[in-house]
């Protein structure tokens, strides 16, 4: 048994937690409401954990999280994280940041997908970030994270050479 405290606990004063179901795949207006750098599970790097809060619609107030592997032994993981962070920066209009808190509380549109795993079942993942223009709609220019998939499926010319994704190099 464990003593809960001198005054005990009054459950009538606290809303009970819910087993949140995933939200449907869609685009949602959201903002970053919390962020922190954490060590990865193998202590070989660090990731930026971002908490997003949906701002409107039937899922207003719901939280979603993503992790960006900014310091990692895998160059591919770092590149993906940097592309996502760049897309977030473009979406919120902050192109040079020193602290992740500079990205907080600025509305953007996130592209939410549903991924199903055997261990955890359906989960939400964020697959893109877009700016919201002044009338509340998505910017006509897609953010870089949305175009990253297309970029890795083609062979763009960069600096006079050919780009080969790391996973295609033998």
C-alpha positions in Angstrom: 0.0 0.0 0.0 1.1 3.6 -0.6 0.1 6.7 1.2 -1.3 9.1 -1.4 -0.8 12.2 0.9 -1.9 13.8 4.0 -5.2 14.9 2.5 -5.7 11.9 0.3 -6.9 12.3 -3.3 -10.3 13.6 -4.4 -11.2 12.2 -7.9 -14.2 14.6 -8.2 -11.7 17.4 -8.6 -9.8 16.0 -11.6 -11.1 14.9 -15.0 -10.3 11.2 -15.6 -7.8 10.2 -18.3 -9.1 8.7 -21.5 -7.7 6.0 -23.7 -7.4 8.3 -26.7 -8.2 6.7 -30.1 -6.1 7.9 -33.0 -7.6 10.8 -35.0 -8.4 10.3 -38.7 -5.8 11.0 -41.3 -6.2 14.6 -42.5 -4.7 18.1 -42.4 -5.1 19.9 -39.1 -4.4 23.4 -37.9 -2.0 23.0 -35.0 0.9 24.6 -33.2 3.9 23.4 -31.2 3.2 23.8 -27.6 6.2 22.1 -26.0 9.6 20.9 -27.1 12.7 19.4 -25.5 15.9 17.7 -26.5 16.2 14.2 -25.1 18.8 11.4 -25.3 17.9 8.5 -27.6 17.3 5.1 -26.1 20.8 3.8 -27.0 22.5 7.0 -25.7 24.1 7.4 -29.1 22.4 10.7 -30.0 19.6 13.1 -29.2 16.2 13.9 -30.6 14.0 16.9 -30.5 10.6 15.9 -29.1 7.8 18.2 -30.3 4.3 18.4 -28.9 1.6 19.7 -31.2 -1.8 20.8 -30.1 -4.7 20.8 -32.6 -6.3 24.2 -32.6 -9.8 23.8 -34.1 -12.4 21.4 -35.3 -13.7 18.3 -33.5 -10.2 17.4 -32.3 -9.3 20.8 -30.9 -7.0 20.4 -27.9 -5.7 16.9 -28.9 -2.0 16.4 -28.7 0.3 14.8 -31.2 4.0 14.2 -30.9 6.9 13.8 -33.2 10.6 13.2 -32.7 13.4 14.6 -34.9 16.7 12.7 -34.7 19.0 15.8 -34.9 22.0 14.1 -33.4 22.3 10.5 -34.5 25.0 8.1 -35.9 22.8 7.6 -39.0 23.4 10.4 -41.5 20.0 9.4 -43.1 18.1 9.8 -39.8 19.8 13.3 -39.3 19.0 14.3 -42.9 15.3 13.4 -42.5 15.1 15.2 -39.2 16.7 18.3 -40.6 14.3 18.3 -43.6 11.4 18.1 -41.2 12.7 20.8 -39.0 13.3 23.0 -42.1 9.7 22.4 -43.1 8.5 23.4 -39.7 10.6 26.5 -39.7 9.2 27.5 -43.2 5.7 26.7 -42.0 5.9 29.1 -39.1 8.1 31.7 -40.8 11.1 31.3 -38.6 14.0 30.4 -40.9 16.8 30.8 -38.3 16.3 29.6 -34.8 18.6 29.0 -31.9 16.0 27.5 -29.5 13.0 25.3 -30.3 10.9 27.5 -28.1 11.0 30.1 -31.0 8.7 27.7 -32.9 6.1 27.5 -30.2 2.5 28.9 -30.4 2.6 29.7 -34.1 -0.2 28.1 -36.1 0.7 25.8 -39.0 -1.0 23.0 -40.9 0.1 19.4 -40.1 -0.5 16.5 -42.4 -1.5 13.6 -40.1 -1.4 10.0 -41.2 -2.4 6.8 -39.4 0.2 4.0 -39.1 -0.7 0.6 -37.8 1.8 -1.6 -36.0 1.2 -5.1 -34.4 2.6 -3.9 -31.1 0.6 -0.7 -30.7 -2.2 -0.8 -33.3 -3.2 2.4 -35.1 -1.1 5.5 -34.2 -0.9 9.0 -35.6 2.2 10.2 -37.3 2.9 13.6 -38.7 4.0 13.5 -42.4 4.1 17.1 -43.4 4.0 20.8 -42.4 2.6 23.7 -44.2 2.2 27.4 -43.6 -1.3 28.9 -43.1 -1.8 32.1 -45.1 -3.7 35.1 -43.6 -7.1 33.9 -44.5 -6.6 30.6 -42.6 -6.0 28.3 -45.6 -3.0 26.3 -46.4 -0.3 28.2 -48.3 -0.2 27.4 -52.0 3.5 26.5 -51.7 4.0 23.1 -50.0 6.5 23.0 -47.1 9.7 21.1 -47.7 8.7 18.0 -45.7 5.8 17.4 -48.1 8.1 17.6 -51.0 10.9 15.5 -49.4 9.2 12.2 -50.5 9.0 13.4 -54.1 12.6 14.6 -53.9 13.9 11.2 -52.8 11.9 9.4 -55.5 13.6 11.4 -58.3 17.2 12.2 -59.1 17.6 16.0 -58.7 20.7 17.8 -59.8 22.4 19.5 -56.9 25.7 21.4 -57.3 26.3 19.9 -60.7 26.2 16.3 -59.4 23.6 13.7 -59.1 21.9 13.1 -55.7 21.6 9.5 -54.7 19.6 8.7 -51.5 21.7 7.0 -48.9 19.6 3.8 -48.9 20.3 3.4 -52.7 24.1 3.6 -52.3 25.6 0.1 -52.4 
